[in-house]
Amino acid sequence: MQVVARKHHTISRKQISENAIKVLYRLHKSGFKAYLVGGGVRDILLGLQPKDFDVVTNATPEEIKKLFRNCRLVGRRFRLAHIVFGRDIIEVATLRGHHVDSGEKISKTNAEGRLLRDNVYGTIDEDAERRDFTVNALYYDISDFSIHSYGGGLQDLESRTIRLIGDPQKRYREDPVRMLRAVRFATKLGMSIDEAASQPIYELAPLLKDIPAARMYEEVLKLFFNGQAQNNFTMMRDYGLFEPLFPQVEQLLTEDSKGPSQKMLQAIMRNTDARVDAGKTVTPAFFYAAILWYPLQQRADDIALESGLSSFDAYNTAMGDVMEQQCRSISIPRRFSTPAKDIWQLQLRFDRNQGTRAFKFIEHPKFRAAYDLLLLRAEAEGGNIAKSAAWWRSFVEGSEEQRSVIARSANKGGRNRNTRRRRKPKPKTAE
């Protein structure tokens, strides 16, 4: 453990959120130890703006709740206190301790060594040893404004190294999500994972299949919606971490490494990063609709071949199958899975709605998302999809007058494929 006095580091209370300072001081004035910990300290030292400010203390969750009326206790695996200031939530954890062999129901692991329950409290030294990476074992002490660094955390910040605290095999088995966190921190902070921490990842990557699907949903948001989607995707595939999350997609990538699936994935990640960098919104509904499009297409083709259903009916059946299988590894909330299916359904209507029907079609609430997916498909496939996308691009980007001309020319070019043929009248028979 290394203690750095206030005059020897650059962290100022002005860089910490007002609400986090309130929590730290109330704990301190009530006789408890209180520290800003982890990413908040790390990012300030790196010159970044922290997204969250987490606090640790030697107060128990119940003692914290007594101090703050705006507190709610959450978590089963490890009990946490959330101090709520409107939309701002300061997470407060009790300092963790080491596990001991006892009959108490305070900690529990499964046969693979993964922690199922972890309410074991201890000292700051024990807490530091329980943290995952050295660059996260950094504590800002509100009592004297010093920094406590464990395991060479400050030195690893300077050398840009992601290093695990403790035995990598054991730490990954305790919580396999640490493998994803290693990748995420490496790309986010521009660091490299040291050899001891990276070596077991490929072997242990299948352990991610045992992680609850609800937790994996949150991890995917952190991996792909923070401006490093492309780098995370590449590193995850290198370490075998992508397959446990997206088995249907990985199967297609393995079968045809140079096919449209690979081009689509690269375009999705690149475009997602561009939107984040531009300050635009990114939605899980579109992300999952895009990333699962080719698994959907393959499943629909299989269903049509096996059952003889029409292409439209086969796609509708496949939508449920593909989304259900994906939700086994990542629990996608219905508020995103339902619009993702809407985006899929609209893909089947683009060709049939060229011409004057296009005016009504573009009013659909999910048209823009479906149109964006069509453009990604055109980039990945070319051919007829590219021709269709080019027509829709000219229509979408044209003025009202230009749209009318484009729509009329499409109608003149041939019968709209969505228009039913009129039945020929039956010949009259002699009475």
C-alpha positions in Angstrom: 0.0 0.0 0.0 1.2 3.4 -1.0 -0.1 6.6 0.6 0.2 9.9 -1.4 -0.3 13.1 0.5 -2.5 15.9 -0.8 0.4 18.0 -1.9 1.8 15.2 -4.1 -1.3 14.5 -6.2 -3.6 16.4 -8.5 -7.1 15.5 -7.3 -9.2 18.4 -6.1 -12.6 18.3 -4.4 -13.8 20.6 -7.2 -13.4 17.6 -9.6 -15.7 15.4 -7.5 -19.5 15.7 -7.8 -21.2 17.8 -5.2 -23.4 14.9 -4.1 -20.5 12.5 -3.7 -18.8 15.1 -1.5 -22.0 15.4 0.6 -22.0 11.6 1.1 -18.3 11.5 2.0 -18.5 14.3 4.5 -21.7 13.0 6.3 -20.1 9.5 6.7 -16.9 11.1 8.0 -18.6 13.4 10.4 -20.7 10.5 11.7 -17.5 8.7 12.8 -17.0 6.4 9.8 -14.2 6.0 7.4 -15.2 7.2 3.9 -13.3 7.0 0.6 -14.0 7.8 -3.1 -12.8 4.7 -4.8 -12.1 3.1 -8.2 -13.0 4.7 -11.5 -13.7 8.1 -10.1 -10.2 8.4 -8.7 -8.6 6.7 -11.7 -10.3 8.9 -14.3 -9.5 12.1 -12.5 -5.8 11.1 -12.3 -5.9 10.3 -16.0 -7.4 13.7 -16.9 -10.8 12.2 -17.8 -14.3 13.2 -16.6 -15.7 10.4 -14.4 -19.2 9.1 -15.2 -19.7 7.8 -11.7 -18.5 8.5 -8.3 -18.5 5.4 -6.0 -17.9 5.5 -2.3 -16.7 2.9 0.2 -17.0 3.0 4.0 -16.7 0.9 7.1 -20.3 1.6 7.8 -22.7 -1.4 7.2 -25.5 -1.0 4.7 -28.0 -0.7 7.6 -25.9 2.0 9.3 -25.7 3.9 6.0 -29.5 3.7 5.6 -30.0 5.3 9.0 -27.8 8.2 8.0 -29.5 9.0 4.7 -33.3 9.3 4.3 -32.8 9.2 0.5 -31.1 5.8 0.7 -32.2 2.5 -0.7 -30.5 -0.9 -0.2 -30.0 -3.0 -3.3 -28.2 -6.2 -4.4 -28.2 -9.8 -3.3 -24.7 -10.9 -4.3 -23.2 -7.9 -2.4 -25.4 -5.5 -0.5 -25.1 -1.9 -1.6 -26.6 1.5 -0.6 -27.8 3.9 -3.3 -28.0 7.5 -2.1 -30.5 9.1 -4.5 -30.2 12.8 -5.4 -32.9 13.1 -8.1 -31.4 11.5 -11.2 -27.9 11.3 -9.6 -27.2 8.2 -7.6 -24.1 7.8 -5.4 -23.3 4.1 -4.8 -22.0 3.3 -1.4 -20.4 0.0 -0.5 -19.2 -1.4 2.7 -15.5 -2.3 2.7 -15.2 -6.0 1.7 -13.3 -8.6 3.7 -11.8 -12.0 3.0 -13.8 -15.2 2.9 -13.4 -17.7 5.7 -14.6 -21.3 6.0 -17.7 -21.0 8.2 -21.3 -22.0 8.3 -22.5 -18.4 8.2 -24.7 -17.4 5.2 -22.6 -14.4 4.3 -20.7 -15.7 1.3 -21.2 -18.6 -1.1 -19.6 -19.9 -4.3 -20.7 -22.5 -6.8 -18.7 -25.5 -8.0 -16.8 -23.5 -10.5 -15.7 -21.0 -7.9 -18.0 -18.2 -8.9 -19.2 -16.0 -6.1 -23.0 -16.2 -5.6 -23.2 -14.2 -2.4 -20.5 -11.9 -1.1 -21.6 -9.9 2.0 -18.3 -10.2 3.8 -17.1 -7.0 5.4 -13.6 -6.0 6.3 -10.9 -3.3 6.3 -9.6 -1.1 3.5 -6.5 -3.4 3.0 -8.8 -6.4 2.6 -11.1 -4.5 0.3 -8.2 -3.5 -1.9 -7.1 -7.1 -2.2 -10.7 -8.0 -3.2 -10.8 -5.5 -6.1 -10.3 -6.7 -9.6 -7.6 -4.5 -11.2 -4.8 -2.4 -9.6 -5.9 0.7 -11.5 -9.2 0.4 -9.6 -7.6 -0.1 -6.2 -7.2 3.6 -5.7 -8.9 5.3 -2.6 -9.3 9.1 -2.0 -9.5 9.6 1.8 -11.9 12.5 2.7 -10.4 12.8 6.1 -7.0 14.1 4.9 -7.4 14.2 1.1 -4.7 11.6 0.6 -4.7 8.8 -2.0 -4.2 5.1 -1.0 -2.8 3.1 -3.8 -2.7 -0.7 -3.7 -0.8 -3.3 -5.8 1.1 -0.6 -7.7 -2.0 1.0 -9.1 -0.5 4.4 -9.6 2.5 2.9 -11.4 0.2 0.8 -13.6 -1.7 4.0 -14.5 1.6 5.5 -15.6 2.7 2.4 -17.6 -0.9 2.1 -19.1 -1.2 -1.5 -17.9 -4.3 -3.5 -16.9 -3.2 -5.9 -14.1 -5.3 -8.2 -12.0 -4.9 -8.3 -8.2 -4.3 -11.9 -7.2 -4.3 -15.1 -9.2 -6.0 -14.5 -12.6 -7.5 -18.0 -12.8 -9.1 -17.7 -9.4 -10.3 -14.1 -9.9 -11.9 -14.8 -13.3 -13.6 -17.9 -11.9 -15.0 -15.8 -9.0 -16.6 -13.5 -11.5 -16.2 -14.2 -15.2 -17.4 -10.8 -16.1 -14.0 -9.5 -15.1 -12.7 -10.8 -18.5 -15.1 -8.4 -20.2 -14.1 -5.6 -17.8 -10.4 -6.2 -18.7 -11.2 -5.7 -22.4 -13.4 -2.7 -21.7 -10.9 -0.9 -19.5 -8.1 -1.6 -22.0 -9.9 0.0 -24.9 -11.5 2.8 -22.8 -8.2 3.9 -21.2 -5.9 3.1 -24.1 -4.1 0.5 -22.0 -2.8 -3.1 -22.6 -3.7 -6.1 -20.6 -0.6 -7.6 -19.0 0.4 -11.2 -20.0 -0.6 -12.8 -16.7 -4.1 -11.3 -16.9 -4.6 -12.0 -20.6 -3.3 -15.6 -20.8 -6.2 -17.5 -19.2 -9.0 -15.5 -20.9 -9.5 -17.7 -24.0 -9.6 -20.8 -21.9 -12.1 -19.4 -19.4 -14.3 -17.4 -21.8 -17.0 -20.2 -21.8 -17.7 -19.4 -18.1 -19.6 -16.3 -19.3 -22.4 -18.7 -20.3 -23.2 -19.2 -16.6 -23.7 -15.4 -16.0 -27.3 -14.3 -15.5 -28.7 -12.9 -18.8 -30.0 -9.8 -17.1 -26.5 -8.9 -15.9 -25.1 -9.5 -19.4 -27.5 -7.0 -20.8 -26.0 -4.3 -18.7 -22.4 -5.4 -19.7 -23.3 -5.2 -23.4 -24.4 -1.6 -23.0 -21.1 -0.7 -21.4 -19.1 -2.5 -24.1 -20.8 -1.2 -27.2 -22.5 2.1 -26.3 -19.5 4.0 -25.0 -17.6 4.9 -28.1 -15.3 1.8 -28.2 -17.6 -0.7 -29.9 -15.3 -1.5 -32.8 -12.2 -2.0 -30.6 -14.2 -4.1 -28.0 -15.7 -6.3 -30.7 -12.2 -7.0 -32.2 -10.6 -7.8 -28.8 -13.6 -9.9 -27.7 -13.4 -12.1 -30.8 -9.6 -12.4 -30.3 -10.2 -13.7 -26.7 -13.2 -15.8 -27.5 -15.5 -13.6 -25.5 -17.9 -12.7 -28.2 -19.3 -16.2 -28.8 -20.9 -16.7 -25.2 -22.8 -13.4 -25.7 -23.8 -13.8 -29.3 -23.6 -17.5 -30.3 -25.9 -17.2 -33.4 -23.8 -14.3 -34.8 -20.5 -16.0 -34.0 -21.6 -19.2 -35.8 -22.2 -17.2 -39.0 -18.9 -15.4 -38.6 -17.0 -18.7 -38.2 -18.8 -20.3 -41.2 -18.0 -17.4 -43.6 -15.4 -15.0 -42.2 -15.5 -12.8 -45.3 -19.3 -12.9 -45.9 -21.9 -10.2 -45.4 -22.1 -10.9 -41.6 -18.6 -9.8 -41.0 -19.0 -6.7 -43.1 -22.3 -5.9 -41.3 -20.7 -6.3 -37.8 -17.9 -4.0 -38.7 -20.3 -1.4 -40.1 -22.5 -1.6 -37.0 -19.6 -1.1 -34.6 -18.2 1.7 -36.7 -21.5 3.5 -37.1 -22.3 3.1 -33.4 -19.0 4.7 -32.4 -19.6 7.5 -34.8 -23.0 8.3 -33.3 -21.5 8.2 -29.8 -18.7 10.6 -30.8 -21.2 12.9 -32.4 -23.4 13.0 -29.3 -26.3 11.2 -31.0 -28.5 8.6 -29.3 -27.9 4.9 -29.8 -30.7 2.5 -29.1 -30.5 -1.2 -28.1 -33.5 -1.9 -30.4 -31.6 -0.9 -33.5 -28.4 -2.5 -32.3 -29.9 -5.9 -31.8 -32.0 -5.7 -35.0 -28.9 -5.1 -36.9 -26.5 -7.5 -35.2 -29.1 -10.3 -35.5 -30.3 -9.7 -39.0 -28.3 -12.4 -40.7 -29.0 -15.1 -38.1 -32.7 -14.1 -38.7 -32.3 -14.4 -42.4 -30.7 -17.9 -42.1 -33.3 -19.1 -39.7 -36.1 -17.9 -42.0 -34.6 -19.7 -44.9 -34.4 -22.9 -42.9 -38.0 -22.6 -41.8 -39.2 -21.9 -45.4 -37.3 -24.9 -46.7 -38.5 -27.3 -43.9 -42.1 -26.2 -43.7 -43.0 -24.8 -47.1 -44.1 -21.5 -45.6 -44.0 -18.3 -47.6 -41.0 -16.1 -47.1 -43.1 -13.5 -45.2 -44.5 -16.1 -42.8 -41.1 -17.8 -42.4 -39.5 -14.5 -41.3 -42.3 -13.8 -38.8 -41.8 -17.3 -37.3 -38.0 -16.9 -37.3 -38.2 -13.5 -35.4 -39.5 -15.2 -32.3 -37.0 -18.0 -32.5 -33.9 -15.8 -33.0 -34.9 -13.3 -30.3 -35.7 -16.1 -27.8 -32.4 -17.8 -28.3 -30.5 -14.5 -28.0 -32.3 -13.7 -24.7 -30.9 -16.9 -23.2 -27.5 -15.2 -23.0 -28.5 -11.5 -23.0 -31.9 -10.6 -21.5 -33.2 -8.0 -23.9 -36.1 -6.0 -22.4 -39.4 -6.1 -24.3 -39.3 -2.4 -24.8 -36.3 -3.0 -27.1 -37.0 -6.5 -28.5 -40.5 -5.5 -29.8 -39.3 -2.5 -31.8 -36.4 -4.6 -33.1 -38.9 -7.0 -34.6 -40.8 -4.0 -36.1 -37.5 -3.0 -37.8 -37.1 -6.5 -39.1 -40.6 -6.6 -40.5 -40.1 -3.3 -42.4 -37.2 -4.8 -44.2 -39.6 -7.1 -46.0 -41.7 -4.1 -47.2 -39.1 -1.8 -48.8 -39.3 -3.2 -52.3 -43.1 -3.5 -52.3 -43.5 0.1 -51.2 -41.5 1.9 -53.8 -43.5 4.3 -55.9 -46.4 6.4 -54.5 -46.8 4.0 -51.6 -43.5 5.4 -50.3 -45.2 8.6 -49.0 -47.2 6.6 -46.5 -44.5 4.1 -45.8 -42.0 6.8 -44.5 -44.6 7.9 -41.9 -44.2 4.6 -40.0 -42.7 5.3 -36.5 -39.8 2.8 -37.1 -39.1 3.8 -40.7 -35.9 5.7 -40.0 -34.4 2.9 -38.0 -35.5 0.3 -40.7 -34.0 2.6 -43.4 -30.7 2.8 -41.5 -30.6 -1.0 -41.4 -31.3 -1.2 -45.1 -28.3 1.1 -45.7 -26.1 -1.2 -43.6 -27.4 -4.2 -45.5 -26.6 -2.5 -48.8 -23.0 -1.8 -47.6 -22.6 -5.4 -46.6 -24.3 -7.2 -49.5 -24.4 -4.9 -52.6 -26.5 -6.3 -55.5 -30.2 -5.8 -55.5 -30.2 -4.6 -51.8 -27.9 -1.8 -52.9 -30.2 -0.8 -55.7 -33.2 -0.7 -53.4 -31.2 1.3 -50.8 -30.1 3.8 -53.6 -33.8 4.3 -54.6 -34.8 4.9 -51.0 -31.9 7.2 -50.3 -32.9 9.4 -53.3 -36.5 9.4 -52.1 -35.7 10.2 -48.4 -33.1 12.9 -49.2 -35.1 14.5 -52.0 -37.4 17.6 -51.8 -41.2 17.1 -51.9 -41.1 17.9 -55.6 -38.3 15.5 -56.3 -40.0 12.8 -54.3 -43.1 13.1 -56.5 -41.0 12.7 -59.6 -39.1 9.7 -58.2 -42.3 8.0 -57.0 -44.1 8.5 -60.4 -41.1 7.2 -62.3 -41.0 4.1 -60.2 -44.7 3.5 -60.9 -44.1 4.0 -64.7 -41.2 1.6 -64.5 -43.5 -1.3 -63.8 -46.3 -2.5 -61.7 -45.8 -2.1 -58.0 -44.8 -5.5 -56.6 -47.2 -5.0 -53.8 -50.2 -4.5 -56.1 -52.3 -7.6 -56.6 -53.1 -8.6 -60.1 -56.7 -8.2 -61.1 -58.4 -11.5 -61.7 -59.5 -12.1 -65.2 -63.2 -12.5 -65.4 -64.3 -16.1 -65.9 -65.7 -16.8 -69.3 -69.5 -17.0 -69.4 -70.9 -20.4 -69.8 -74.0 -21.2 -71.8 -77.1 -21.7 -69.7 
